[in-house]
Amino acid sequence: MSRTAESTGDFDAVSRVLDAFRAGEPVLIHDFDDREGETDLVYPAGAVGPADVARMRNDAGGLVCVALPNDVSETLGLPFMDDVLDHPAASSHDLAYDSRSSFSFTVNHRDSFTGITDRDRAVTISRLAPVAEATRAGEYDADDFGGEFRAPGHVHLLRGAPNLLSDRQGHTELGLALADEAGIPPAVVVCEMLDDETGAALPKDAARDYADRHGFAFVDGDGLIDELV
């Protein structure tokens, strides 16, 4: 395939995922074969309802996380967990796929009960979208966040790198860059797709087949970076 054809394919794939995100639909993003080699099911956080949490549980199977950008995380006082944990388990990192994890802490919305049900997690996730938007607009701060959410909880927060894809190229940054380009609130849900037979990451071809069966957009991380950076 020529580079021109590849570029056209990348552009078409990115255009499709942008349209899907603007419509509140999930997309599938494969990162890189030489990184995690995983495909994540990615949602705009504000569009997530209980049925979407159920899909992530049943069809993806990985950890349900909400990624927030660095500026929002700073204003809300959300730390990187490896900066604040004081325990031998947090003393060094030997991640095979990156230099650091993007994990912050876990939260439940205060309107939830146990926090783990599909309804409870959907409430927590969907509320994080207007929170991120209001925070970026200077209308919401850490005290507001503490009044609305409690920690620890059942939704994992991820903190994006300051310059997104220029600094780090994980699903956290890929999803947030997509949200920025789509012009939607800067909060996205990522959930790894796992293979029921092997227990490993779902192969890319199988993830693409899943996207085709359900009418979801699929894009490679390389294509996103080519079009967005």
Salt bridges, closest charged atoms under 4 A:
GLU6 OE1 - ARG3 NH1 2.91
ASP10 OD2 - ARG3 NH2 3.99
ASP19 OD1 - ARG22 NH1 3.41
ASP31 OD2 - ARG35 NH1 3.56
ASP33 OD1 - HIS30 NE2 3.50
GLU36 OE1 - ARG35 NH1 3.56
GLU36 OE1 - HIS171 ND1 3.50
ASP40 OD2 - HIS171 ND1 3.58
ASP59 OD2 - ARG55 NH1 3.34
ASP71 OD1 - ARG136 NH2 2.99
GLU74 OE2 - ARG159 NH2 2.18
ASP82 OD2 - HIS93 NE2 3.66
ASP82 OD1 - ARG100 NH2 2.62
ASP83 OD2 - ARG100 NH2 3.23
ASP98 OD2 - ARG35 NH2 2.58
ASP98 OD2 - ARG168 NE 2.72
ASP111 OD2 - HIS109 ND1 3.84
ASP118 OD1 - ARG57 NE 2.87
ASP120 OD1 - ARG119 NH1 3.06
GLU148 OE2 - HIS109 NE2 2.88
GLU148 OE2 - ARG127 NE 2.24
GLU173 OE1 - ARG168 NH1 2.73
ASP180 OD1 - ARG136 NH1 3.43
ASP220 OD1 - HIS30 ND1 3.43
ASP220 OD1 - LYS204 NZ 3.37
ASP220 OD2 - ARG208 NH2 3.68
ASP226 OD2 - ARG3 NH2 3.18
